[in-house]
Amino acid sequence: MNFMDLSNLSLYKPKMEYRRFGKTNKNLSVITLGGMRYKHAWNEPRHEVPADTLEECRETVQTALSMGINHIETAYGYMKSEHAYGKVLNDILKIKRSSYYLMTKGAPETADETRRMVDDQLKALKTDYFDFYAWHGLNDFDRYEAACKKGGPVEELLKMKNEGIIKHVGFSTHAPVEVIIKAIETDMFEFVNLHYYYFFQRNKGAVDLAQSKNMGVFIISPNDKGGKLINPSQKLKELTNPLTPIQFNAKFLLANPAIHTLSFGFPATSPFDQVDGIFPISIPLSEQDAAIKYNLDKQRLLDKYSDFDGFCMANDPSGINIPEILRFRTMLKCYDMKDFGVYRYNMFQENDNWFQGAFPTPEKLAQIDLTRCPAGIPIIELLKETHEALYKPKDIAKH
């Protein structure tokens, strides 16, 4: 195996930039090494890590460190990921614990379960403390109440912070913006992991609120759920030229000083060779980057309904996720982003707090509350059109 000299990372002279992660006062690299997508990672049992998974993890960690990345993120829910990092960081590469920051996540439902889970995670990651621990998947009001209830899991995490086991407590969320804001307003958390991208700016209010409270802001999956940017349409590549879509999206996000770090899921969703092109970061956007944004914004003029985001029809009684379907439609109509639309559209699940949404079948369409739809918006036709363009039966969608 070809190992880098981990005793002197300054030899690699990375272009990486760093930001203070809100009130935690930790200087994090603006790119975080995510840990969700290692090969075989989702196979049971979680503690048995195959040799090729370890090798992929080792190569990824080694390259990330050489690029100046100092923040590694994983989760109990990522199955083998914690065990892979534990072995690679401590047994294979033998990296000094104080040379990187470590974040993990979990969704325990009680105080006792919290203690047991964190203890298991400490053992898996072969460490005696976590720099950051996020309650994972605070995705709706029910999960918000379960996490933040008196005597509940977040209070137990805060006790563990007082004991030095966890340095900083936050939450990770796929929730609607009103849930995120309610969680931020509890003042129980020091950081938030959320979705916010050029192609999804709905959570801007939550980002602003977090900034007002001096919270760390961590952007989840900007290259995958932010538009499947590793495999962009030809049109999107032309619109962001001379940058790649991954580079433009990162520059767009980091032009906001409220945002501190972006999760890159190396190697599956974020090629290492694109990272250097993100720097230097300009606040506000440079003339070149602002011109790219202008051209991207103009594309929305190609479709008369692209500016109707449908959030006035959120939580519709039909169970259809109207705002998200309309977002996919705009990305398809204005940016030729069909691959992304097919990928995400077919992940909808009814009564699911990670990506909730019913498909617009005739039965579901008949249940839509049309009184909330502005005059002049043919919502039924727009939903049908998008379903026809993006839906794939399960046996087809797998291929």
Secondary structure, DSSP 8 states (H G I E B T S, - for coil): -----TT-GGGG-----EEE-GGG--EEESEEE--S--TTTTSS-TT---HHHHHHHHHHHHHHHHTT--EEE--GGGTTHHHHHHIIIIIIS---GGGSEEEEEE--SSHHHHHHHHHHHHHHHT-S-EEEEEEE---SHHHHHHHHSTTSHHHHHHHHHHTTSEEEEEEE----HHHHHHHHTTT--SEEEE--BTTB-TTHHHHHHHHHTT-EEEE--TTTTTT-TTS--HHHHHHHTTS-HHHHHHHHHHTSTT--EEEE-TTTSS-GGGTGGG-S--SS--HHHHHHHHHHHHGGGGSTTTT---GGGTT-TT---HHHHHHHHHHHHHH--HHHHHHHHTT-BTT-SSSB-----HHHHTT--GGGS-TT--HHHHHHHHHHHH---HHHHT-
